[in-house]
Amino acid sequence: MDISTLIRERRSIRKYQDRDVPREVIAKILEDALWAPSALNRQNWQIVAVRGEQKEKLVEAVAETNKYFKPRLEKLFSEKIVNVTLQFLRTLGGAPVLLLVYIPKLVAEIRPGMSSLERYHHEQGRLTSFLSAAALMQNILLLATAEGLGTCWMTAPKIVEDEINEVLGIEGQELVSVIPMGYPDYPDQKPPAPPRKDNKVRWIGFEQK
Ligand SMILES: Cc1cc2nc3c(=O)[nH]c(=O)nc-3n(C[C@H](O)[C@H](O)[C@H](O)COP(=O)(O)O)c2cc1C
């Protein structure tokens, strides 16, 4: 698949086959993904790959987010969408593997009216760590797609980050996102691509002469 097709073909997958993903396949994806750019080449990210019993415990912890999301989703979406979303949060689509991406835990205190220099000093450590981790995560998503695997980038589990870290025995690190991974289960058809918006590029200095 060429890069353009790969980017367009990747979808957020919310239902997975009951089929294990070989460790070597995951390891190859992560090895390549770790060639992502990182601020100051710090590479201060950490990927935690979980399956089996610990994964089930994480699914249970994330299922608790239903309580928080249900009333919010009900205000915004139709019953069908609410049910599908809550079902995914309850089960993580039956994904056999969860990848969790972490960065060092840093605090950034941003106040209104700060100059860009002050903001930079306060937030650059946390901000650039997040951005670097995001580049790593997009690599993971694309490489997984190329392997025929499905993924879904998830920040909803951050609500139960404390519980997740307790299950994994993690301290002093901040959870960036969770990625369920597995072979997609499409009994009917691949999920349709949510439409993309126009007018997201502003061109300056490109006028025809
Ligand atoms: C930062 C970020 C957080 C996301 N968090 C969630 C999430 O918690 N739960 C979920 O089901 N999807 C989540 N998504 C997936 C988006 O809903 C999805 O990417 C978007 O609807 C476009 O669909 P596509 O990925 O199939 O192109 C997240 C995506 C991003 C980039």
PDBQT file of the ligand as one rigid body, heavy atoms in Angstrom, charges set to zero:
ROOT
HETATM    1  C1  LIG A 301      -6.462  12.220  20.465  1.00  0.00    +0.000 C 
HETATM    2  C2  LIG A 301      -7.565  11.265  20.054  1.00  0.00    +0.000 A 
HETATM    3  C3  LIG A 301      -8.379  10.712  21.029  1.00  0.00    +0.000 A 
HETATM    4  C4  LIG A 301      -9.375   9.790  20.676  1.00  0.00    +0.000 A 
HETATM    5  N1  LIG A 301     -10.100   9.193  21.677  1.00  0.00    +0.000 NA
HETATM    6  C5  LIG A 301     -11.039   8.279  21.352  1.00  0.00    +0.000 A 
HETATM    7  C6  LIG A 301     -11.739   7.597  22.388  1.00  0.00    +0.000 A 
HETATM    8  O1  LIG A 301     -11.503   7.813  23.575  1.00  0.00    +0.000 OA
HETATM    9  N2  LIG A 301     -12.674   6.689  22.032  1.00  0.00    +0.000 N 
HETATM   10  C7  LIG A 301     -12.937   6.394  20.705  1.00  0.00    +0.000 A 
HETATM   11  O2  LIG A 301     -13.788   5.551  20.449  1.00  0.00    +0.000 OA
HETATM   12  N3  LIG A 301     -12.266   7.017  19.699  1.00  0.00    +0.000 NA
HETATM   13  C8  LIG A 301     -11.334   7.953  19.987  1.00  0.00    +0.000 A 
HETATM   14  N4  LIG A 301     -10.613   8.559  18.990  1.00  0.00    +0.000 N 
HETATM   15  C9  LIG A 301     -10.853   8.193  17.571  1.00  0.00    +0.000 C 
HETATM   16  C10 LIG A 301     -11.631   9.278  16.811  1.00  0.00    +0.000 C 
HETATM   17  O3  LIG A 301     -12.980   9.248  17.207  1.00  0.00    +0.000 OA
HETATM   18  C11 LIG A 301     -11.483   9.000  15.291  1.00  0.00    +0.000 C 
HETATM   19  O4  LIG A 301     -10.128   9.071  14.941  1.00  0.00    +0.000 OA
HETATM   20  C12 LIG A 301     -12.266   9.979  14.425  1.00  0.00    +0.000 C 
HETATM   21  O5  LIG A 301     -13.649   9.852  14.655  1.00  0.00    +0.000 OA
HETATM   22  C13 LIG A 301     -12.003   9.741  12.920  1.00  0.00    +0.000 C 
HETATM   23  O6  LIG A 301     -12.297   8.401  12.553  1.00  0.00    +0.000 OA
HETATM   24  P1  LIG A 301     -11.175   7.460  11.900  1.00  0.00    +0.000 P 
HETATM   25  O7  LIG A 301     -10.083   7.284  12.909  1.00  0.00    +0.000 OA
HETATM   26  O8  LIG A 301     -11.847   6.169  11.561  1.00  0.00    +0.000 OA
HETATM   27  O9  LIG A 301     -10.656   8.132  10.662  1.00  0.00    +0.000 OA
HETATM   28  C14 LIG A 301      -9.598   9.456  19.304  1.00  0.00    +0.000 A 
HETATM   29  C15 LIG A 301      -8.757  10.024  18.333  1.00  0.00    +0.000 A 
HETATM   30  C16 LIG A 301      -7.741  10.883  18.695  1.00  0.00    +0.000 A 
HETATM   31  C17 LIG A 301      -6.809  11.445  17.631  1.00  0.00    +0.000 C 
ENDROOT
TORSDOF 0
